[in-house]
């Protein structure tokens, strides 16, 4: 499991003082990018051709400016062309507080051909290693 601390920006909030629901997807994107950077350093993302195919978010509790969210991300499934990350956004001060739970599906994609391709190479090995370490 990988964890990413989120810095809430004032612009993330709505008129009610809560982080806007759409911003949660940005926090998940930040965690995915942080996961890739942790595994592949400064390699350009263009070395790994994939698309985000699905995103599900279950909102559990509002995030406010006083919150200190952390996104935990882990690999749950790896297929021939796709893999699944699951997430939990929780509070750094009180880890028992869950703000959201989510799931995303990424698909290896050939942009030139405009279609999915086999998930292989360094990315597949990193995903498999991460899943094995989770037990």
N, C-alpha and C positions, 0 to 999 in steps of 0.2 A: 504494500500500500504506500502511496505517495501522498504527502500533504502539502498544501499551498496556503499560505496566509494571505488574506485579502485585505487590501487597504480600501475602505469605503470612501468614496468621493461624495461631496455634497450633491453633485449633479446626479448621483445614483438614486437620490430620494425623490419621492413624490410629495404632493401637498399634504399628505397625512403624516409625513416624517418617516415613512417606511421606504426601504429599497424597492424600487419598481420591479414588478414581476419579470419583466423582460431582461433586466440587468442580471438576474440570476444566471441566465444563459451565458452572459459575458463572464461571470465568475467561473463557470464550468469551463469555458473556453480558456481562460487564464490557467486553470489547473491542468488542462490537456497540454497546453504549450509548455508549462513548467515541467510536466512529466517528460515530454520529448527532449527539452533542453537538458534535463537531468540525465537522461539515457544517451543522448547523442551530442552533447556539448554545443559547439557553435556550427555544427553541420547545417547547411541551409535546408529549410523545409521542403524545397523543391527536390531534394534527394529522395523524398518519400511522397509519392503521388497517391493521395486518398481524398475522399470527400466525407463530409458528415452526412449520413443518410437518415438518421433518426435521433430525436431528442425528446425525452420524457422527463417532466419535472413534477414532483409531488411537493407542494408547499405545505410546511408544517407549522411555521411560526414566522411572524414578520421580523426582518432584519432592520434595525434602526441605526442611526449614527453612533449610538452608544455600544452597539454590538461589536464583537471582535471575531468575525467569521473566519473559519478555516475550511478548506475544501479537501476532503479525503477522496482519493481516486484510486481505483483498482481494476484489474482485468478480470472479467468473469468468463467470457467465451471467446474462442478463437476458431474461426471457420476457414474454409478454402480461400475466401476473398474478403471476409469481414471479421471484425472483432468488436467486443462490447466492453465499455467501461461503465462501472457503476460509481456513484458519488454519494457522499453525505456532507452537507454543509452544516457545521456545528459551531459552537462558541468556544473560543480558546480559553476563556476564564471558567466556564461551566460546560465541560464536554457533554454533559447530560442533556443540554439543550440542542435539539435538532431543528434547524431552520428549513431544510429541504433534503429530499432524497431524489436522485435522478439516475438516468441511464442514457447512454448514447451508443449508437452503432456507427462505426466508421467502415468505409469500403475502399479497398485498394482500387485505384482508378487510373486508367490510361487516358489522359486528356487529349492526346492526339487522335486516338481512335474513338474517343467519346463513349467508352464502356468500361465495366469493371474488369479487373485482372486478378491473377493469383497473388495472394499475399505471401511473400517469401522474403528471403534475404535477412538483412540486419534487423529490420523492423519486426519481422516474425520472431526472430530469435529473442529480441528484447521482450516482446509480449509474453512469449512462452516462459522465459526466465522469471519474469515478474509474477506470473500466475503460479509457477512452481514454488517460489519463495513465500507466497501467501499460504501455501499448504493446502 
